[in-house]
Amino acid sequence: MEQLYAFLPYVLLIVVFYFLLIRPQQKREKETQKMRSNVKEGDEILTIGGIYGKILNIKDDVLTIEVGADKVKLKIAKWAVGKVITEE
């Protein structure tokens, strides 16, 4: 019985780490994956590299975006989308 009490703090520490660190991270990752899978042509996005652009074409996991006043076209990976900019 004393051995059980000796391991109890470790078990509680693991449970606390799960609910405070691991679970919220998994939830954020799931939301990010959902956002990236729901992007569509015409959306304004911000890449993880800090580039703002408008999606012109989506083919598999590659996006063609248009950036700047000169309308330069860039191809980026879908995982590089950091945020969808919504104009409200």
Biopython code that builds the backbone (N, CA, C, O; Angstrom):
import numpy as np
from Bio.PDB.StructureBuilder import StructureBuilder

atoms = [
    (1, "MET", "N", (0.815, -1.188, 0.000)),
    (1, "MET", "CA", (0.000, 0.000, 0.000)),
    (1, "MET", "C", (0.865, 1.261, 0.000)),
    (1, "MET", "O", (0.526, 2.264, -0.628)),
    (2, "GLU", "N", (1.982, 1.189, 0.713)),
    (2, "GLU", "CA", (2.880, 2.342, 0.760)),
    (2, "GLU", "C", (3.500, 2.611, -0.615)),
    (2, "GLU", "O", (3.782, 3.756, -0.967)),
    (3, "GLN", "N", (3.705, 1.549, -1.378)),
    (3, "GLN", "CA", (4.256, 1.728, -2.726)),
    (3, "GLN", "C", (3.275, 2.491, -3.618)),
    (3, "GLN", "O", (3.686, 3.290, -4.460)),
    (4, "LEU", "N", (2.001, 2.244, -3.433)),
    (4, "LEU", "CA", (0.978, 2.954, -4.194)),
    (4, "LEU", "C", (1.027, 4.446, -3.887)),
    (4, "LEU", "O", (0.929, 5.276, -4.792)),
    (5, "TYR", "N", (1.177, 4.781, -2.621)),
    (5, "TYR", "CA", (1.261, 6.191, -2.240)),
    (5, "TYR", "C", (2.544, 6.837, -2.754)),
    (5, "TYR", "O", (2.577, 8.046, -2.984)),
    (6, "ALA", "N", (3.571, 6.066, -2.932)),
    (6, "ALA", "CA", (4.832, 6.608, -3.448)),
    (6, "ALA", "C", (4.707, 6.980, -4.926)),
    (6, "ALA", "O", (5.330, 7.943, -5.374)),
    (7, "PHE", "N", (3.919, 6.236, -5.679)),
    (7, "PHE", "CA", (3.747, 6.505, -7.113)),
    (7, "PHE", "C", (2.611, 7.482, -7.413)),
    (7, "PHE", "O", (2.512, 7.989, -8.530)),
    (8, "LEU", "N", (1.768, 7.744, -6.442)),
    (8, "LEU", "CA", (0.627, 8.627, -6.646)),
    (8, "LEU", "C", (1.015, 10.030, -7.123)),
    (8, "LEU", "O", (0.369, 10.535, -8.041)),
    (9, "PRO", "N", (2.024, 10.681, -6.560)),
    (9, "PRO", "CA", (2.407, 12.009, -7.077)),
    (9, "PRO", "C", (2.842, 11.976, -8.546)),
    (9, "PRO", "O", (2.550, 12.908, -9.296)),
    (10, "TYR", "N", (3.525, 10.933, -8.953)),
    (10, "TYR", "CA", (3.950, 10.816, -10.343)),
    (10, "TYR", "C", (2.758, 10.645, -11.281)),
    (10, "TYR", "O", (2.722, 11.231, -12.363)),
    (11, "VAL", "N", (1.806, 9.857, -10.869)),
    (11, "VAL", "CA", (0.600, 9.651, -11.666)),
    (11, "VAL", "C", (-0.180, 10.964, -11.778)),
    (11, "VAL", "O", (-0.656, 11.315, -12.858)),
    (12, "LEU", "N", (-0.306, 11.672, -10.686)),
    (12, "LEU", "CA", (-1.003, 12.955, -10.708)),
    (12, "LEU", "C", (-0.275, 13.960, -11.592)),
    (12, "LEU", "O", (-0.919, 14.738, -12.296)),
    (13, "LEU", "N", (1.040, 13.957, -11.569)),
    (13, "LEU", "CA", (1.826, 14.858, -12.401)),
    (13, "LEU", "C", (1.599, 14.557, -13.888)),
    (13, "LEU", "O", (1.473, 15.479, -14.694)),
    (14, "ILE", "N", (1.548, 13.296, -14.245)),
    (14, "ILE", "CA", (1.303, 12.909, -15.634)),
    (14, "ILE", "C", (-0.097, 13.336, -16.068)),
    (14, "ILE", "O", (-0.274, 13.819, -17.187)),
    (15, "VAL", "N", (-1.080, 13.166, -15.208)),
    (15, "VAL", "CA", (-2.457, 13.572, -15.522)),
    (15, "VAL", "C", (-2.532, 15.087, -15.712)),
    (15, "VAL", "O", (-3.188, 15.559, -16.640)),
    (16, "VAL", "N", (-1.876, 15.842, -14.857)),
    (16, "VAL", "CA", (-1.880, 17.305, -14.966)),
    (16, "VAL", "C", (-1.209, 17.731, -16.266)),
    (16, "VAL", "O", (-1.731, 18.598, -16.967)),
    (17, "PHE", "N", (-0.058, 17.137, -16.607)),
    (17, "PHE", "CA", (0.615, 17.457, -17.862)),
    (17, "PHE", "C", (-0.280, 17.151, -19.058)),
    (17, "PHE", "O", (-0.309, 17.918, -20.021)),
    (18, "TYR", "N", (-1.000, 16.057, -19.008)),
    (18, "TYR", "CA", (-1.876, 15.700, -20.118)),
    (18, "TYR", "C", (-2.945, 16.764, -20.322)),
    (18, "TYR", "O", (-3.154, 17.221, -21.446)),
    (19, "PHE", "N", (-3.628, 17.167, -19.247)),
    (19, "PHE", "CA", (-4.730, 18.106, -19.397)),
    (19, "PHE", "C", (-4.280, 19.548, -19.613)),
    (19, "PHE", "O", (-5.033, 20.337, -20.186)),
    (20, "LEU", "N", (-3.090, 19.912, -19.178)),
    (20, "LEU", "CA", (-2.630, 21.289, -19.345)),
    (20, "LEU", "C", (-1.757, 21.504, -20.577)),
    (20, "LEU", "O", (-1.703, 22.620, -21.094)),
    (21, "LEU", "N", (-1.081, 20.481, -21.057)),
    (21, "LEU", "CA", (-0.146, 20.650, -22.169)),
    (21, "LEU", "C", (-0.506, 19.837, -23.402)),
    (21, "LEU", "O", (-0.636, 20.396, -24.491)),
    (22, "ILE", "N", (-0.666, 18.563, -23.256)),
    (22, "ILE", "CA", (-0.817, 17.670, -24.409)),
    (22, "ILE", "C", (-2.183, 17.828, -25.064)),
    (22, "ILE", "O", (-2.264, 17.977, -26.283)),
    (23, "ARG", "N", (-3.229, 17.799, -24.300)),
    (23, "ARG", "CA", (-4.583, 17.863, -24.861)),
    (23, "ARG", "C", (-4.857, 19.186, -25.581)),
    (23, "ARG", "O", (-5.392, 19.152, -26.689)),
    (24, "PRO", "N", (-4.517, 20.353, -25.009)),
    (24, "PRO", "CA", (-4.738, 21.608, -25.747)),
    (24, "PRO", "C", (-3.927, 21.685, -27.038)),
    (24, "PRO", "O", (-4.404, 22.233, -28.032)),
    (25, "GLN", "N", (-2.717, 21.148, -27.038)),
    (25, "GLN", "CA", (-1.894, 21.154, -28.252)),
    (25, "GLN", "C", (-2.542, 20.301, -29.343)),
    (25, "GLN", "O", (-2.551, 20.690, -30.511)),
    (26, "GLN", "N", (-3.073, 19.160, -28.974)),
    (26, "GLN", "CA", (-3.745, 18.304, -29.948)),
    (26, "GLN", "C", (-4.985, 18.989, -30.509)),
    (26, "GLN", "O", (-5.291, 18.848, -31.693)),
    (27, "LYS", "N", (-5.703, 19.733, -29.663)),
    (27, "LYS", "CA", (-6.895, 20.446, -30.107)),
    (27, "LYS", "C", (-6.522, 21.553, -31.093)),
    (27, "LYS", "O", (-7.189, 21.720, -32.114)),
    (28, "ARG", "N", (-5.459, 22.311, -30.796)),
    (28, "ARG", "CA", (-5.007, 23.368, -31.715)),
    (28, "ARG", "C", (-4.563, 22.779, -33.043)),
    (28, "ARG", "O", (-4.857, 23.339, -34.099)),
    (29, "GLU", "N", (-3.863, 21.664, -33.001)),
    (29, "GLU", "CA", (-3.393, 21.012, -34.227)),
    (29, "GLU", "C", (-4.567, 20.544, -35.083)),
    (29, "GLU", "O", (-4.533, 20.667, -36.307)),
    (30, "LYS", "N", (-5.596, 20.014, -34.446)),
    (30, "LYS", "CA", (-6.786, 19.565, -35.177)),
    (30, "LYS", "C", (-7.490, 20.751, -35.841)),
    (30, "LYS", "O", (-7.930, 20.646, -36.986)),
    (31, "GLU", "N", (-7.602, 21.884, -35.127)),
    (31, "GLU", "CA", (-8.235, 23.072, -35.692)),
    (31, "GLU", "C", (-7.427, 23.620, -36.869)),
    (31, "GLU", "O", (-8.001, 24.062, -37.864)),
    (32, "THR", "N", (-6.102, 23.592, -36.759)),
    (32, "THR", "CA", (-5.236, 24.064, -37.841)),
    (32, "THR", "C", (-5.393, 23.184, -39.070)),
    (32, "THR", "O", (-5.486, 23.699, -40.184)),
    (33, "GLN", "N", (-5.422, 21.875, -38.895)),
    (33, "GLN", "CA", (-5.609, 20.953, -40.019)),
    (33, "GLN", "C", (-6.960, 21.187, -40.689)),
    (33, "GLN", "O", (-7.065, 21.143, -41.915)),
    (34, "LYS", "N", (-7.995, 21.436, -39.884)),
    (34, "LYS", "CA", (-9.324, 21.695, -40.431)),
    (34, "LYS", "C", (-9.322, 22.983, -41.246)),
    (34, "LYS", "O", (-9.911, 23.035, -42.326)),
    (35, "MET", "N", (-8.658, 24.031, -40.732)),
    (35, "MET", "CA", (-8.585, 25.306, -41.441)),
    (35, "MET", "C", (-7.859, 25.138, -42.769)),
    (35, "MET", "O", (-8.296, 25.675, -43.786)),
    (36, "ARG", "N", (-6.750, 24.394, -42.768)),
    (36, "ARG", "CA", (-5.979, 24.196, -43.998)),
    (36, "ARG", "C", (-6.740, 23.359, -45.017)),
    (36, "ARG", "O", (-6.598, 23.577, -46.220)),
    (37, "SER", "N", (-7.534, 22.419, -44.562)),
    (37, "SER", "CA", (-8.276, 21.584, -45.513)),
    (37, "SER", "C", (-9.490, 22.317, -46.079)),
    (37, "SER", "O", (-10.031, 21.911, -47.107)),
    (38, "ASN", "N", (-9.927, 23.398, -45.415)),
    (38, "ASN", "CA", (-11.099, 24.135, -45.872)),
    (38, "ASN", "C", (-10.769, 25.382, -46.684)),
    (38, "ASN", "O", (-11.681, 26.124, -47.049)),
    (39, "VAL", "N", (-9.483, 25.638, -46.981)),
    (39, "VAL", "CA", (-9.169, 26.809, -47.801)),
    (39, "VAL", "C", (-9.701, 26.583, -49.210)),
    (39, "VAL", "O", (-9.749, 25.455, -49.701)),
    (40, "LYS", "N", (-10.102, 27.689, -49.854)),
    (40, "LYS", "CA", (-10.638, 27.583, -51.207)),
    (40, "LYS", "C", (-10.100, 28.733, -52.046)),
    (40, "LYS", "O", (-9.550, 29.703, -51.523)),
    (41, "GLU", "N", (-10.267, 28.604, -53.344)),
    (41, "GLU", "CA", (-9.805, 29.640, -54.263)),
    (41, "GLU", "C", (-10.501, 30.952, -53.947)),
    (41, "GLU", "O", (-11.712, 30.986, -53.724)),
    (42, "GLY", "N", (-9.730, 32.030, -53.928)),
    (42, "GLY", "CA", (-10.271, 33.346, -53.614)),
    (42, "GLY", "C", (-10.030, 33.776, -52.179)),
    (42, "GLY", "O", (-10.186, 34.954, -51.856)),
    (43, "ASP", "N", (-9.650, 32.837, -51.303)),
    (43, "ASP", "CA", (-9.379, 33.189, -49.905)),
    (43, "ASP", "C", (-8.095, 33.995, -49.792)),
    (43, "ASP", "O", (-7.122, 33.740, -50.502)),
    (44, "GLU", "N", (-8.104, 34.971, -48.892)),
    (44, "GLU", "CA", (-6.894, 35.711, -48.546)),
    (44, "GLU", "C", (-6.234, 34.964, -47.397)),
    (44, "GLU", "O", (-6.892, 34.620, -46.415)),
    (45, "ILE", "N", (-4.929, 34.711, -47.520)),
    (45, "ILE", "CA", (-4.231, 33.937, -46.502)),
    (45, "ILE", "C", (-2.961, 34.655, -46.045)),
    (45, "ILE", "O", (-2.465, 35.568, -46.705)),
    (46, "LEU", "N", (-2.463, 34.220, -44.915)),
    (46, "LEU", "CA", (-1.162, 34.615, -44.395)),
    (46, "LEU", "C", (-0.370, 33.336, -44.225)),
    (46, "LEU", "O", (-0.819, 32.423, -43.532)),
    (47, "THR", "N", (0.806, 33.246, -44.844)),
    (47, "THR", "CA", (1.616, 32.033, -44.727)),
    (47, "THR", "C", (2.391, 32.066, -43.417)),
    (47, "THR", "O", (2.485, 33.109, -42.771)),
    (48, "ILE", "N", (2.941, 30.928, -43.030)),
    (48, "ILE", "CA", (3.736, 30.880, -41.809)),
    (48, "ILE", "C", (5.027, 31.671, -41.961)),
    (48, "ILE", "O", (5.695, 31.961, -40.968)),
    (49, "GLY", "N", (5.387, 32.025, -43.194)),
    (49, "GLY", "CA", (6.558, 32.852, -43.445)),
    (49, "GLY", "C", (6.253, 34.334, -43.447)),
    (49, "GLY", "O", (7.161, 35.150, -43.604)),
    (50, "GLY", "N", (4.976, 34.704, -43.274)),
    (50, "GLY", "CA", (4.591, 36.099, -43.188)),
    (50, "GLY", "C", (4.203, 36.728, -44.507)),
    (50, "GLY", "O", (4.190, 37.954, -44.614)),
    (51, "ILE", "N", (3.888, 35.941, -45.509)),
    (51, "ILE", "CA", (3.498, 36.460, -46.819)),
    (51, "ILE", "C", (1.979, 36.451, -46.930)),
    (51, "ILE", "O", (1.331, 35.427, -46.715)),
    (52, "TYR", "N", (1.420, 37.625, -47.275)),
    (52, "TYR", "CA", (-0.012, 37.734, -47.513)),
    (52, "TYR", "C", (-0.277, 37.464, -48.984)),
    (52, "TYR", "O", (0.479, 37.922, -49.841)),
    (53, "GLY", "N", (-1.333, 36.730, -49.288)),
    (53, "GLY", "CA", (-1.661, 36.457, -50.673)),
    (53, "GLY", "C", (-3.083, 35.968, -50.840)),
    (53, "GLY", "O", (-3.779, 35.670, -49.869)),
    (54, "LYS", "N", (-3.497, 35.891, -52.094)),
    (54, "LYS", "CA", (-4.827, 35.415, -52.448)),
    (54, "LYS", "C", (-4.668, 34.102, -53.208)),
    (54, "LYS", "O", (-3.850, 34.010, -54.124)),
    (55, "ILE", "N", (-5.437, 33.097, -52.839)),
    (55, "ILE", "CA", (-5.337, 31.788, -53.472)),
    (55, "ILE", "C", (-5.960, 31.848, -54.858)),
    (55, "ILE", "O", (-7.114, 32.244, -55.021)),
    (56, "LEU", "N", (-5.173, 31.447, -55.855)),
    (56, "LEU", "CA", (-5.657, 31.396, -57.233)),
    (56, "LEU", "C", (-6.030, 29.984, -57.655)),
    (56, "LEU", "O", (-6.998, 29.778, -58.388)),
    (57, "ASN", "N", (-5.244, 29.002, -57.180)),
    (57, "ASN", "CA", (-5.441, 27.631, -57.638)),
    (57, "ASN", "C", (-5.018, 26.673, -56.527)),
    (57, "ASN", "O", (-4.057, 26.933, -55.802)),
    (58, "ILE", "N", (-5.744, 25.567, -56.402)),
    (58, "ILE", "CA", (-5.398, 24.518, -55.447)),
    (58, "ILE", "C", (-5.293, 23.215, -56.215)),
    (58, "ILE", "O", (-6.231, 22.800, -56.895)),
    (59, "LYS", "N", (-4.140, 22.575, -56.098)),
    (59, "LYS", "CA", (-3.937, 21.273, -56.746)),
    (59, "LYS", "C", (-3.239, 20.371, -55.743)),
    (59, "LYS", "O", (-2.071, 20.574, -55.412)),
    (60, "ASP", "N", (-3.966, 19.377, -55.265)),
    (60, "ASP", "CA", (-3.495, 18.466, -54.222)),
    (60, "ASP", "C", (-3.059, 19.277, -53.000)),
    (60, "ASP", "O", (-3.882, 19.951, -52.380)),
    (61, "ASP", "N", (-1.772, 19.218, -52.651)),
    (61, "ASP", "CA", (-1.259, 19.949, -51.493)),
    (61, "ASP", "C", (-0.448, 21.171, -51.890)),
    (61, "ASP", "O", (0.345, 21.673, -51.094)),
    (62, "VAL", "N", (-0.639, 21.656, -53.117)),
    (62, "VAL", "CA", (0.087, 22.828, -53.605)),
    (62, "VAL", "C", (-0.911, 23.943, -53.916)),
    (62, "VAL", "O", (-1.894, 23.737, -54.627)),
    (63, "LEU", "N", (-0.635, 25.125, -53.369)),
    (63, "LEU", "CA", (-1.470, 26.287, -53.619)),
    (63, "LEU", "C", (-0.705, 27.272, -54.483)),
    (63, "LEU", "O", (0.493, 27.470, -54.283)),
    (64, "THR", "N", (-1.381, 27.889, -55.439)),
    (64, "THR", "CA", (-0.804, 29.002, -56.187)),
    (64, "THR", "C", (-1.449, 30.252, -55.631)),
    (64, "THR", "O", (-2.670, 30.404, -55.658)),
    (65, "ILE", "N", (-0.602, 31.160, -55.120)),
    (65, "ILE", "CA", (-1.128, 32.390, -54.544)),
    (65, "ILE", "C", (-0.594, 33.590, -55.315)),
    (65, "ILE", "O", (0.450, 33.526, -55.963)),
    (66, "GLU", "N", (-1.336, 34.678, -55.226)),
    (66, "GLU", "CA", (-0.969, 35.927, -55.884)),
    (66, "GLU", "C", (-0.625, 36.929, -54.783)),
    (66, "GLU", "O", (-1.418, 37.159, -53.870)),
    (67, "VAL", "N", (0.575, 37.526, -54.881)),
    (67, "VAL", "CA", (1.022, 38.455, -53.845)),
    (67, "VAL", "C", (1.428, 39.786, -54.455)),
    (67, "VAL", "O", (1.898, 39.846, -55.591)),
    (68, "GLY", "N", (1.244, 40.845, -53.692)),
    (68, "GLY", "CA", (1.728, 42.162, -54.068)),
    (68, "GLY", "C", (0.943, 42.839, -55.171)),
    (68, "GLY", "O", (0.058, 42.250, -55.792)),
    (69, "ALA", "N", (1.295, 44.102, -55.397)),
    (69, "ALA", "CA", (0.633, 44.906, -56.420)),
    (69, "ALA", "C", (0.997, 44.437, -57.822)),
    (69, "ALA", "O", (0.229, 44.646, -58.761)),
    (70, "ASP", "N", (2.160, 43.807, -57.975)),
    (70, "ASP", "CA", (2.591, 43.301, -59.275)),
    (70, "ASP", "C", (1.962, 41.959, -59.616)),
    (70, "ASP", "O", (2.211, 41.405, -60.686)),
    (71, "LYS", "N", (1.150, 41.441, -58.708)),
    (71, "LYS", "CA", (0.448, 40.166, -58.901)),
    (71, "LYS", "C", (1.407, 39.015, -59.220)),
    (71, "LYS", "O", (1.197, 38.246, -60.158)),
    (72, "VAL", "N", (2.453, 38.924, -58.417)),
    (72, "VAL", "CA", (3.423, 37.837, -58.546)),
    (72, "VAL", "C", (2.763, 36.553, -58.062)),
    (72, "VAL", "O", (2.097, 36.545, -57.027)),
    (73, "LYS", "N", (2.946, 35.473, -58.807)),
    (73, "LYS", "CA", (2.359, 34.187, -58.447)),
    (73, "LYS", "C", (3.424, 33.319, -57.780)),
    (73, "LYS", "O", (4.540, 33.183, -58.282)),
    (74, "LEU", "N", (3.057, 32.735, -56.641)),
    (74, "LEU", "CA", (3.940, 31.843, -55.898)),
    (74, "LEU", "C", (3.234, 30.520, -55.686)),
    (74, "LEU", "O", (2.020, 30.472, -55.493)),
    (75, "LYS", "N", (4.008, 29.445, -55.724)),
    (75, "LYS", "CA", (3.466, 28.139, -55.372)),
    (75, "LYS", "C", (3.974, 27.804, -53.976)),
    (75, "LYS", "O", (5.173, 27.875, -53.704)),
    (76, "ILE", "N", (3.052, 27.442, -53.104)),
    (76, "ILE", "CA", (3.411, 27.086, -51.737)),
    (76, "ILE", "C", (2.733, 25.768, -51.367)),
    (76, "ILE", "O", (1.763, 25.356, -52.004)),
    (77, "ALA", "N", (3.247, 25.124, -50.349)),
    (77, "ALA", "CA", (2.631, 23.911, -49.828)),
    (77, "ALA", "C", (1.440, 24.292, -48.959)),
    (77, "ALA", "O", (1.436, 25.347, -48.324)),
    (78, "LYS", "N", (0.451, 23.447, -48.935)),
    (78, "LYS", "CA", (-0.750, 23.723, -48.147)),
    (78, "LYS", "C", (-0.430, 23.831, -46.660)),
    (78, "LYS", "O", (-1.085, 24.585, -45.942)),
    (79, "TRP", "N", (0.578, 23.080, -46.185)),
    (79, "TRP", "CA", (0.925, 23.141, -44.768)),
    (79, "TRP", "C", (1.538, 24.485, -44.385)),
    (79, "TRP", "O", (1.671, 24.778, -43.197)),
    (80, "ALA", "N", (1.914, 25.308, -45.365)),
    (80, "ALA", "CA", (2.518, 26.613, -45.082)),
    (80, "ALA", "C", (1.482, 27.705, -44.816)),
    (80, "ALA", "O", (1.850, 28.841, -44.514)),
    (81, "VAL", "N", (0.203, 27.380, -44.924)),
    (81, "VAL", "CA", (-0.842, 28.364, -44.628)),
    (81, "VAL", "C", (-0.917, 28.527, -43.113)),
    (81, "VAL", "O", (-1.164, 27.570, -42.380)),
    (82, "GLY", "N", (-0.701, 29.748, -42.667)),
    (82, "GLY", "CA", (-0.738, 30.019, -41.239)),
    (82, "GLY", "C", (-2.097, 30.471, -40.754)),
    (82, "GLY", "O", (-2.517, 30.138, -39.645)),
    (83, "LYS", "N", (-2.798, 31.249, -41.609)),
    (83, "LYS", "CA", (-4.069, 31.801, -41.186)),
    (83, "LYS", "C", (-4.855, 32.233, -42.406)),
    (83, "LYS", "O", (-4.277, 32.720, -43.378)),
    (84, "VAL", "N", (-6.156, 32.063, -42.368)),
    (84, "VAL", "CA", (-7.043, 32.588, -43.392)),
    (84, "VAL", "C", (-7.534, 33.937, -42.899)),
    (84, "VAL", "O", (-8.101, 34.049, -41.812)),
    (85, "ILE", "N", (-7.307, 34.968, -43.720)),
    (85, "ILE", "CA", (-7.691, 36.329, -43.344)),
    (85, "ILE", "C", (-9.154, 36.528, -43.735)),
    (85, "ILE", "O", (-9.517, 36.395, -44.904)),
    (86, "THR", "N", (-9.982, 36.844, -42.752)),
    (86, "THR", "CA", (-11.398, 37.104, -43.031)),
    (86, "THR", "C", (-11.646, 38.595, -42.867)),
    (86, "THR", "O", (-11.296, 39.193, -41.850)),
    (87, "GLU", "N", (-12.247, 39.171, -43.874)),
    (87, "GLU", "CA", (-12.573, 40.590, -43.825)),
    (87, "GLU", "C", (-14.012, 40.732, -43.351)),
    (87, "GLU", "O", (-14.953, 40.431, -44.086)),
    (88, "GLU", "N", (-14.172, 41.190, -42.121)),
    (88, "GLU", "CA", (-15.513, 41.313, -41.535)),
    (88, "GLU", "C", (-15.810, 42.767, -41.249)),
    (88, "GLU", "O", (-16.889, 43.091, -40.753)),
]
sb = StructureBuilder()
sb.init_structure("model")
sb.init_model(0)
sb.init_chain("A")
sb.init_seg("    ")
for serial, (resi, resn, name, xyz) in enumerate(atoms, 1):
    if name == "N":
        sb.init_residue(resn, " ", resi, " ")
    sb.init_atom(name, np.array(xyz, "f"), 0.0, 1.0, " ", f" {name:<3s}", serial, name[0])
structure = sb.get_structure()
